[in-house]
Each structure stands twice: as structure tokens, then as C-alpha cells.
């Protein structure tokens, strides 16, 4: 029977909650019961720092139950859209549909409900408006799930700002994996919020872990785990191609040993309902027949949903996944298995896992309420195991091996990064990551803040953060950089202030040296400590708020392009939009051949402008005497950035010369949408021709991001070319997963009518034959595709993090 709480008036809501759990034979762990009591009696709130798998969600449900019984309102926030949606479904079952709502960047369901499940950015956005008016009471209770995201280098400040800006009377429950430096953080909370905060932390798991180092090949390790009843199991690989490589190694196991006859029957009945005929479908069917699934962000949504469904029903015993799953969707498992302890982390070579990553993965083993023990298996390097097995076989011969036998000795890979049992032990024993804030507001967040607040209020907020003086200094320098470029592009005007140096000197006496040094650095932008009460920015331009429309693209560059591309034809617009979305190398697809590109009026105009700008820089160098006694070409090479050969790069080069301070902006020329839309190459044919079967979900998501980007440009310009790009992509993607596309369009408010399609000429376009150099080869046979060797590519597996609300961080 599904657990459903009865919300009713009660003098002791917590006792009522525990009694209702007992009626469903749910027995609390001691740490859960203690956490519930601590939060219930806390004045300001509780930070609960415990290992993954300790049942933190049930503690959150107790807090929300108390709030609802008292007629209060509550926010439950998470870092990921997928996790938000999962919790929303769970809580609707627990608390009733009428009591639960959800808000993400693109979806609002029952948004007036007393209990709101949301990505954390949604809550923070509501608090960042009019900082000068003080804290705003949004709700009575806030539960921050995955609060260790405060450590996230890109988004951590979102959690920190919410804590700073919620009023003291709002009670906070912070649920975190095990972290260090919690005592200083709680002391900071007390100082900032003026309320007593409680701390409950432990490193002991409710379901203890058994760690096993195995010197076996993967396929032998799998058989060992089945024989010892250690499934279901999550197998972690650290790049997407590696997931399929690992899964293929596991298929030698007999299906009958993995699944019972009844499970095989039920599995086949479900698989027979699904069309696996295209793309990576045949590969997925082959793996699922064996009771094995693959799950990562490069998998099409329909395959990921099917894997989650079948694993939950215990019809898949193994799911090979990337570390993203460790922080996202909850797939309960008895064991986790790591074939490697190394991964790519931004450099050319693999490195040993970071302790925080390893601990999060280890923590997925052991299912509360189901298992009394969880198991973590780590395998020795595969080539070392092969060498050892070969040597043991030779010993068993009892004779001198022949030359032929010796010639078959496996070899160690000299380039491989290795790990050993001792490193594994140190990784297990390593302390958890410290709780600390190092992130900065994004441009979008800063623009949002500036639109609503005085610059001084923003600086004061930055200086209250839980971070070091060095990071405060860095934050102020970043603010100065953004202000300088906003001013250079005439989005803002600054007031002139007299005697800045004296004021900065006075500020130095009021604050520590590091922050004072930052204030000195900001002086030329008319920002200093003592000026915080003054209105620094005198005006915002009429189109300042248009900067808020850009998500996933540098807003200054994006807005500048929306004007610059007015000269462009559709081909040029498409080339630029594609380059703005930066993909992992494994998903980037083909690069354009700019000799074959049909360049139009924008190309000619950009080349003319860049030539003039380049000559102006050369003249400035000559006037400065840089050429005296030196080779002019060498001076140009040293002093002037090279001009890229492609249109997006040329536009970026032109834009960067308008800035007062350099910005980190990347473009990545590619032609995925061009080949699919212009040359009418079907999606799966394109995927097969570019050997992207294992990345098809990433390409699919890329095209959906391109749809949203085209919508942003269309909203600003009303140019039909952008609408055509948007609609043609959706029409190309619709047959792949119609139900997903329909839901996705509904979430993003996209509606297409037959009349609009006719007006745009969608469906009646003539097919353009691709140039010979761009024509895909014949698609490989299904067997060849399924059996192709999978290479392990470097891939930085990005979190499927929440897209921020369109008007916020």
C-alpha cells in the first residue's frame, strides 16, 4: 500500500507523523528520529550532514508534515530539474495532489499549493528583488535538499544567497551529504540570521558498507556478484563511450543466470512494446535482453526512462552509468561497482577520483528499508589482471612454457594511469569535502540584480558571504569587470564621484586588508566601500532588460549578435547559433568546411569591418613606436589576437574589441542542424554517418537547446529566419519521440498551428543536395553498428543542472 499522510490538526504533529509511519510498518533509524526531534525543537533550523542513504528525505517529510498540519507554507528545493520532478511525484503521493505544487524554469504546476517543490534558483530569484527592502517572507519553512551544492563552483552562491536573504522567522532544514567545516558554517548562520541553529552530523551509515577490492576481470566480477546475491547494481563508468564499452564486456554472462524465467518473460513483454529499430536502439535491445541498462546524459530520453522503469521493477539487474546519476535520479541499488578509479577531469590524462566524487558514488550502495548491508566493488586495472591470470595459467602447466605460449603474454598499457588497493583504501578514508563557498554570480544573475537593486546593496550582499577575504576580493573584481563592460557597451551610466582615493583610504580603515585592496582596484569604476549608500549607477539603457533573455549564452555577446545578425541570411544565422552552443568534443559532430559554406551579406560586412579594425590597431602600434627595430609581422603576431577563419570567430573577434575588460567567451563552429535541416539528412542517418550512436541523446538535447536559442533571438528581433530554424528542428525531432517532444513543447509554451507552418513554408521546402564532401556515407548494417568497437573518449560529464528561471541567476 502506498504511504499517504493524513494532514490534520494536531497538538503534536511530529508524534502524529511517527505514528502514521508505524501504521505502515516503517521503523525509523535513530539518526532520522533524532533529526526530526532536533528540527522540531530548533529555533532557526537544522543542518543535517549524514552519508548518502541515511533516509534524509523522511526527515524532510516530517518537517513538511508539521508545517502543513499547522497551516504553514513550505518550499522544498533541489539542484536538478530531474530530481525536482521525481520529488514532486513522490510528495503528491505522500501529501495529496491538492497540497503539492512544482516550479522549475519552464514548468508551473499548482503553484499556489502550500508545499512547493522547486529548483533552488526559483526561491533565490524571489529573494533577490529589492534588497534594500530587507528580507522577504516567501514561506514558513524551507527544506534545502543536497545543500552541499553550496560547494558548486558555478551555482553555489544560489544556496548561500537564499540563506542570507530569507527572514529569520523562516525555519530552515538543510540536508547534506557528509561535509567538513560545518561548525564554522553554523556559527556564520547564527551571526547572519540572529537565530540559534542546530547541527547534527555523523559519518555512520544507516546501511553499512562493505568495501571489496577484486582482482578479477569485469565479466568474472559480475558473475561473482550474482553468485553472492549482490544485485541490483550500479556500474559507474566515467565517460559516455566507456559506458557502452563496459556494458558490452558484461554481455557474456548467461541471461538465465541473471534473470528468472518469470523476469525474462516480463522483460520481453515490455521490450516488445518498444521500437528499437533506429539509432542506438538495437544496441540497447541487445543489452536489455541480458538484464543490463545504460544511463547517462548522452542517451535519448526515451531510453533513459525505460532503463529507470525496468531497473525499478528489478527486470534490469545492472545499470552502467556516469557519475551524474550519483547526484541525480534515485535508482536504489544493493551494490555499486567501479571498473576504474580514474577519470578525465579537464586535462589530457585521467586522474584518480576526487574523494567527494568517490564518496557520493560509494553512498549509492545499500537501500534503506531493503538492505542491511551495501557493497562497493572496485576492480584492479584490467590489463594487470590479464597479466596475472596468464602467469597463473603458466604455473599450473607444471612445465616450461613453449615459445608460442610465451608470445601470447598480455602486455601492460604503458600510457595507462594506474590505481591500486592502497589508493582505494586512502580514497575510502579521505575526509569529506569542506563546506565552503567559492562561486560567483553569473552575468545573468548580476544583470537581474542590477535591474532591481542599487550596486551598493549587491556589493554588501557579496561581502556577507560564507567565504574567505580572498574570495570576496575576487568577487568584487568580477563585479568591476562586469560593470566596466556594461558601461563600455552603453547598457549603464555611472555617476562621477569626487575624491575617490580619500574615500577608498577611509574604507580601508573599516574593513580587512584584502577587501580594502579590492575596493582600491574598483576605484576607477567609481565603486568603493564608503559609497555603498549612494546610487552608483545613474541609469540603465532601454534595452538593458533584454540581457535577461539569454540563458546558456553570454548575454552581452548574445544581445550584440541579435543586432549584428540583421544583415545575415538564414544560413549565416544558423552557422552562428550553432557555434554559440558549446558541446563536449564527443558530441560536437562535424566541423563546417568554410570553403563550401554559402556566405552572404554578413560575411562580407564582417570581413570589411575587421580589416579596418585590424589596420587601426596596426596604426596604433606604429604610433606607439612598437615597430622600431623590430620585425613588423612579429609585433603584429605578439600584440594583436589572430582573426579566426570562420564567421562565428570573426564576430567574436569584432565583439571582444568593444569591451573594456576581457571576457571568457567561446564559440564552437559545427554543423549538426545545418546537415539535418538544409541537406534533409534524417536524424538517425546523421547519427550513424558521424558514428554518434552513443551520444545521440546529447545531440538530441543540443538541438533542443538550439530551438530555445532561436526562440530567444526571435523574441528580440521578430525575424522569421529564427522561427523557421526553431520549427524545422522540432519537425525533424518529433518522429524520434513524439510524446517527449509534445511534453517538452508544452513545458516551453511552444504551439504550432497548420496555418503558421504554411506561412513559414515548413514541409514544402525543396531538398538541397549536400556537396560531395559533406554527403554521409551509406549507413552501416545493423550488425556492424552493434558490434563496432567502442573507443573511450575524454568527456567531462556535465550535471544535468536546472536551467535558471528566465529572469534570474
N, C-alpha and C positions, 0 to 999 in steps of 0.2 A: 504493500500500500504506500502510495506517495505521501511523504510528510507534508502536512498542511497545517500551519499555525492558526489557531483561533485568536483573533485580535479582540480583546475585551478589556473593560475597565478592571483594574486590579490594584490593590494597595501595595503588593509586592510583585511587580511584573517579572522580575528575574526568577523568582521561585516558581511562578506560573510557567515560565518558559522551560525551566528544567523539568517540571512535572510533565509538560507536554512531550518533551523528548523521551522521558521514561515510558510514557504510554506507547511509544514507537520502538521501545527496547534499544534506545540509543544511550549508551553509557559514556559519560564524559571522561576525557583524560584529566588527570589532576591539573595540568597546566592550563587546560581550557576552563575548568571551573574556577581556578584562581584568577585567571584573566577576566572572566565575567564579573566576579565579585569586585576586583580592583577597579574596573571601569565604572561599575555601577556606583561605587562609593567615591570615585575621584571627583575633584572639583573642576579641574581643567581638562583632564583626559588621561590617556594611557598610550605609551609606546610599547608595543608587544614585539619583541625581537626573538624569534624562535626559528628552528630549522624548517625547511620546506617539508610538508607532510605532517605538520603538527595540528592540523584542524583549525587554522586561523579563521576560516570562513564562518564556522559555527559561532565563534566569539563575536564576529561582526553581526551575525543574525540575532544574537542575544541583544546587542546594542540597538539594532534597528527595531526589534520587537518591543523593547522598553519604550523607545521613542513613540512608536505607533500607538501603544496602549495608553500613553499619556497625551495623545493628541498632538504630538510634535511632528516636525518635518525632518527629513534626513537625506543627505547625499551619500552615495557610495561611489567612489571614484576609482578608476583603474587606468593604467598607462596605455592599453591597447584596445582598439575597436573590437577585435575578435573576443577578447576577454570580457569586455563590456556587454556584448551581445549574449555571451554564454551566461554571465551572471544575471542578466535581465531575465532570461528564460527560467533560470533556477529560482529566482526570487518571486516571479509571478506564480510559480507552483507553490512556493512556501507561504507567501503572504496574500495571494489573491490578485488577479489581474487589475482590479479597481484600485489597488493600493500602490502599484509599481509603475513607474514610467522610465523612459530612456531618452537620453540626449547625447548624440555624437555630433561630429562636424556636419553630417549630412542627413541625420535622421532625428526626428522628434516623435515619440510615441507617448501619449498620455502624460504630457509634460507638466500637468498641474497636479499630478499624484503626490501624496505625502512622502513617498520614497522614490528618489530619482537615482538611477544608475547612469553614470556619465564618464566620459574620458575627463581626466583631471583638468585639461585646458578649459573645458566648458565652465567649470566652477571658477577657475582663476580669472577668466575673462570678465565674469560678473563683478569681481572684486577690484579690478584694475581701473574702473571708471571713477573719475573724480577723487583722486587720492586725498586731496585737501579736505574733503568732507569727512574723512575718518572711516573706520571700519563699517562694513555693511552687513547686516544680518540677513544672510541668504536662507539659512535654515537653523535648526536647533542642534543637530548632530551631524558630523561629517566623519565618514569612515574612509581612510586612505588605504586602499589595498596596494600591495607592492611598494610600500613607502621608500624602500631602498633605491627607488628610481631617483631620489634626491641626488644620488651619485652620478646620474647620467650626464655625460659631458655636454650634451646638446639640449636636453629638456629638463634637467634637474631643477632649474630655477623656478619652474612652474609649480612644483610642490612646495618649495620654500616660500614663494610669494603668497600662495594660498594660506599657509600657516601664519605668515606675518600679517595678512590683511583681514583674516576672519576675526570678528569681535571676540573678546574674552569670554562672553557668555555662551558662545558656541562650543560645544563639547567635541573633542577630537579623539578618535581612535585610529592609531597609526599601526598598520600591520606590516611587518617587515621580515624578510629572511634575516638570518643571523648576521649582524654587523658589529663593528667595533666603534669606539668613541661615542657610545650612546649617552654616557654620563654628562660630558660637556654639552651635548646637544640638548638634553633635558634641562640643564641649567640655563642654556640660552633661551629655551622655550619659556621658562618661568620668568626670565628677565623681560622678554619681549611681550608676553601676553599677561603678565601680572597674575597668573593663576598657578596653583600647585599642580604639577604634573607627576604622574606615576610612571615608573619604569619596571617592566617585567621582561627578563631575558634569560635564556638558557641555551645551551648547546646540545642538550639531551633531546633525542628524538622520541616521539611517542611510539613510532615503529622503528626499532633499532636497525642499523645497517650492518651487514656482514660484507667485508671487502675481500675480493678474491682476485689474486694475480694468477693468470693462466698462461702457461707456455704451450699453447695449442693454436693450430690454425683455426680460422673463424668457423669453418664448417664443422670442425670437431668440437669447438666450444659450444656451438648451437646444440649439437646432439647431447653434449654433457648437461646443458641446462634443461633440456626436455626430460632427460632421464631422471634428473633430480627435482622435477616439478618447479622450475624457476620461471615459468611463463605465466602471464603475458610479459613481454619485454620490449623496452625501447632501446634501439641500437643507434648510437649517436655517431654520425659522420660529420665532417666539418667543412664540406663543400658540396654543392648540389650534385655535380657529376659523381662525386665519391659515394653519394647515397645509392645510386644505381649500381655502381661497381661493387659495393658491399652487399647489396641485395642479391645480385647475380651470383656471388660466391656462396650464398646461403641456399640456393635452389637445388643443390644436390641431395638434400635431405628428403626422405620419403614422405609424401603428404600424409600417408596413413599413420605415420608415427607422430605427426604434428596435430592432426585433427581426427576426431572420432568420426564414425560413419554418419551419425546424425549431423555433426557440424559440417562435414563435407557436403551433405545433401542441402542443408540450409544455405550454405555459402554459394553453391552452384545455382540454386534457385534465385538468389539475389543477383548474382553476376549475370545470369541470363536475361535479366530485365534491363541491362545496360548495354549501350552501343559502344564497343571498344574498337571500332574499325579504323579510326583515324588517329594520326599523330602518334603519341606515345601510348595510345590505348592498348595495342596488342602487348606491349611490354608490361603494362600494368596488369592486364588479364593474366599473363603468364605468371607473374609474381603472386597475385592474389590467389590463384589456383593452389599455390603452395602454402597459403596462410601467411603471406608476407605483404606488407604495405610499405609505400614510400610517401613521406610527408615533408614538404618544405615549400618555401615561397615561390619556387620555380615550377610548381605543379599546378595544373589548371584547377580552378575552384571545385569543379565537379568531382575530380579525382580525390582531392583532399577531403571533401565532405564524405565521400564514400569510404575512405580509409578510416575516418573518425567514427563513422557509423558502425563499420564492421569490427573495429577494434573494441569499441564499447560493448558490442554484442558477443565478444570473445570468439569471433569467427576468423579474425586475424590474430596470430599469436606473437608476431614480431612486426614492429614498425620501425623502419630505418628513417631517421630524421636528422635535421640540423639542430644546432643549439637554440634556435629561435623557439622551438616547441617547449624548451625547458622554462621559458619565461612567459609563454602564452597559453595556448589552448590546453586544457587539462585532460590528458589521456592517462588514466590511472594504470600503473604497471607494478608488477611484483619486483621486477629486476630492470637494471639498465646495463648495457654492455658498451664498452668503448674499445673498438678495434685499434685506435690510436690515442695517444695522449698529446699529440702535437697538431697544430693548425696554422694556417696562414693568418697573419694579423697585420696586414698592410705592407709587409716587406716582401722581398723575393723568396725568402725561405720560411719554412714552417718553424714555429716556436712552441715550447711547452705551454700547455694551457695555463691561463691565469687562475689563481686559487678561487676567485669569486665565481668564475665561469664553471670550474670543476665542481665546486660545492653545490651550485644550483642544479647541475646535471645529476650529481650523486643523489640529491634530495628528491628526485622524481621516483626513486625506488621505494617500494613499500606503500601499500594502500591503506590509509586509516580506515578502521571499521572492517577491513577484509583480511589484512595480513598481520601476523605477529612479528614478522621479520622481513626486511627488504635486502636485496642483494645487488652489489655493484661488482661487475666483472670488468677487468682491464686485461687486454691481451698483450703479450710480448710482441715486438716487431716481427712481422710476418716472415721476412727473409731470414731472420735469426732462427725462427722456429723450423723453417725448412732445412737449414744447415744442420741443426741439432738432430732433427728426425733422420736425416741422411746418415749422419755419423752413428746414430744408434742402430740403424739397419745394418751398417757395415760391421759393427761389433757383434751382432747376432749371427753373422755369417760363419764366424769361427775359423776363418782362413784369411789369407792375404787377398785383398780385392784385386780384380783384374784391371788392366789399364782402361778398358771400356767403362767399367763401373766407376773408376776414379774420375773419368772425364765428365761424368754426369753430376758431379758435385754442384749443388746450388751455390750461387755467389751472392755476397752481401752487396747491396747497392751503396757505392762509395759516396753518393751525393745525398743519401737519406739522412734526415735529422732523427736521432735515436732517443729512446727513453728506456728507463729500466725500473726495476722493482723498488729501488731505493727512492727514485724520484717520485714514484707513485705514493710511497709512504709519506714523503715530505709534503706532497700536494694535499693528502688527506689531513695531515696535522697542521697545515698552514693556517694562520689566523684568518678570520673573515675580513672582508673589505671594511675599511673605516667609513663611517657615515660622515660625508663631507660634501660641501657644495663648491663646484668649480665652474659651472656653466654660466653662459651669458645670454641675455635676451637676444632673440633673432631680430633681423631688420623689421620683419612684420610686426613683432611684438613691440618694438621701440616706436614704430610709426603709430601703432594703436595707442600706446601710452601718450605720445606727444599730442595726438588729436584730442585727448581727454584731459590732459594734465599739464601743470607747469613743469618746466625742466628741473627746477629745484626739487620738486616733490619726487621726481624719478630718481634723482641723484641720492636723495635721502633714503629712498627705498633700497637702493643698491648698497648703501653703507650700513644698513641694518642686517645684512645677510649673515648667515652662519658660514663664515669663510675667513681666510687669513687676510691681513692687511695687503699682502702682495696681490691677492686676487681682487680685492677692492680697487687697488691701483689699476690693475689690468682692465677691470670693468669700466672705470672712468675714462681710461684711454680709448676704449672701444666706443664709448658714448661720444667722445670728442671726434673720433674718426667719422662716425655716422652723421653727427651734426655738421661737420665740415663738408661732407659730400652732399647732404641735403641742401646746404646753403649754396654750394657751387652750382648745383642744378636748379637753383631758384625755387625749391619747394618751401623754404622757410627764409625769414629775415631775422637777423639778430640785432638787438639793441646795442648801441655803443655804450660802454661803461668807462668812466674816468678812473684813474689811479688804481688800475688793476693790480699792479705789483704790490702796492701797500696793502691792499685787501688780502691778497694771497699770503703775504707775510703774517698778517693778523690771523688768518685761518690756520697757519702752521702752529700757532701757539695753542690752538683749540683742539687739535687732533694729533694723531700719531704721525711720525715722520713719513711713513710710506704713503699714507693718504694725502699728506701735505705735498709730497713730491708729485703725486698725480694731479693735485689741484694746480700746481705750478705749470705742469705740462699742458693743462687745459686753459691756461690763462689767455692764450692767443685766440681762443674761441669764445672769449668773454664768459667763461664759466669758472666759478671759484666757490670755495666753501661759504664765504661770507655773503654771497649773492643768492643763497638758496631761497630767500623770501621774496626776491624780486622776480618780475616777469621777464625772463631772459629772451624768449622768442617773441618778437613783436607781432608776427603774422605768419599765417600758413597760406600757401598758394591755393587757387581754386580747385586744382586737380590733385591736391595732397592726398585726399581720401581714396583716390584711385589706386594708390600704392597698396592699399589693403586687399585689393582683388587678386594679388599674386601669391599663390601658395606653391611651394616647391621650386620657385624661380626667384632669383634675386630681384626684389621689387623695383629698384631704380633702373636696372638694366631692362627688365620686362616692360616697364612703362615707357621707357625711352624707345624700345623697339616697336611698341604699338603705334607710335607716331612715325618712326623711321620706315616701317614696312608699308606705309601707304603707297609708296612707289612700286612695291613688289607685285609680281604676278603670283598666281596660285602656287606654281612650282617653287618659287623663291620663298614664299611664306612657309610652305611645308618643310623645305630644307632647314629653315631657321628654327621652326618649332621643334622639329625632331632633335636638333642639336642642343636645345635647351634642357632636355631631359637626359641626365647622365645615368647610364646603366652600368652594372658590373661588366667587366670585359667579356665574361662568358655569355652575356645576353646582348651585347652591343650589335651583333649582326654585321652585315656588310657595310664597309665604308663607301661613300659615293666616289665615283670617278668623275672629278670635276671637269675633265676634258669632254665628258659625254653629257654633262648636265646642260639643260636648256636655260641659260642665264638670260635674264630680262633687264628691264629698265633699272632696277635697284642695283644690280651688279655694276652696271656702267657708272651710275652715280657714286657708289661707294668707292670704286677704283679712282675716280677723279678726285674725290674729297681726300682720300688717303694720300694720294700723290702730292696734293697741295699741302697737307698737314706734315708730311714727311719732309718736304722741301723747307717748310717753315722751321722745323726742328734743326735741320742741317744748317740753315742760315743763322739760327740762334747759337749753335755750337761754334760756327765760324766767327761770329761777332764776339763770343766769349774767349776766343783765342785757343780753342781746343785743338785746332788743326796745326798749330805752329810746331814744326819739327817732327810731325807725326804723319803716318800714312792716313789720308782721309777715310779710306774704306775701313781701316781698323777702328778709327774713332767712332764711325757710324755704328759699327758692329757692337762696340762696347757701350755706347751711350743711348742707342735707340733700339727699342724692342723690335724684333723681326716681325714682318707682316705675314700672317698665315695665308696660304694659297686659297682657302675656301671662304665662301660667303659668310657663314656664321663667325668665323675667326676674324675676318676683316671688320665686321660690325663691332665685335668686342674690342678690337684694337682701337677703332674710332671712339667708342664709348669711354674706354679707360683714359683717354687723353682729355676727357672733360672733367674728370674727378680731381678733387683737391688732395685726397688721400687714396692710396691703392686699396683695392678690394679683392678678395679671393672669389673669382668668378670663373667657372669652367664651361666650355662648350664641347660637345662630343658629336661631330658630324657622323651621320649614319643614314641609311635609307631602308628602313623597315616599312613604314607606312607608304612611302613612295612606290615600292615594288608591289605592295598589296593593292594600293588604290589606283595608281597610274597604269601599271602594267597588268592589272587584274590577275595577279598571281594569288590563288586561294591560300588562306592562312596555313593550312596543314601542308600544302605543297611547298610553300615558302619555308616552313619549319624543317621539312625533310631535306630540301635542297641545301639549306645552310647548316644542317646537322645540329639543330637546336631542339631535338625532341625532349631532351632532359631539362630544357629551360623554357618550354613552351608556355608554362604558366607565367613566367617572368615577362616574356614577350607580350603575352595577352594583357597583363596588368600595365605594361608600358603603353600599349595602345589605348587603354582606358585613361591613363594619365594624360596622354596626348589629346584625348577628347576633352578633358577638363581644361587643359591649357588652351585649346582652340576656343572653348566657351568663354574663357577669361578675355581673350583678345576680341572675340565677337561682341561681348558685353561693352567693351570700351570703344569699339570702332564702328559697329554695325556693318562691317564689311562681310558680304556674303561668302567670300572665299573661306573664311574661318568656319562658317556654318556648314559649308559643303564638306570641309575636312572632317568635322565632327560627325555629321550624319553618315558619310560614306564609311567611316571606320566602324560605326555602330552596325551598319548594314552588313559589313564584312564579318563582324564578330558574332552577330546574332545566331547564325546556324550552329555555332560551336556549342553553345549552352544557352538555349532560348530562355529558360526560366531564370537563370542567373542574370542575364542581360536585362530582362524585364524588371527584376527586383532592383538591380543596380540603377537603371534609368529612373525608376520610381523614387529611389533614395535621393537622387541628384536633381529631381524635378525636371527631367527631360521627357518631353512628349512630342511625338512625331505624328503628323496627320498626312493623309494621302495628298491633300491639297498642297501642303508645304513641300512634300517630296517632288510633286510635279513642278512646282515653281523653281525648285533648286535643280531640276533636271536629273534627279537621282534615279538611277535604274535605266536610263535611256542613253548613257554615255557610250561612245564607241570605244572598243578595246584598242589600246595602244600597244603595238608590238614592242617588246623590250629590245634594246640593242643587243647584238650577239654576245658582247662581253658581260651583259647583265642577265642573260637568259639562264634560268636554272637548268641544271641537268635533269635527265629523266629521274623520276622518283625511284629510289631503290626498292627492291622487293621487300615484302613484309618480313620474310625470314632474315634477309640480310640486315634489315634495320634492327630487328630484335637481337641479333647475335653480334652486332658491331661492338668492337672493343671500346670501353668507356675510359677516357683519359681523365685524370684528376686535375681539374683546373683550379687556379687560385681564385677564391671567391670570398669576398667579405660579406657574410650573410647578414644583411641589414634587418633590424627589427621591423616587424610589420606594425610600426607605431601608428598611433592615432593621427589622422590629419587634423590640424588645428582648426578651430572654428574660424569661419571666413573673416571675422573681424577681431582676431586676437592672436595670441602667441603661436 
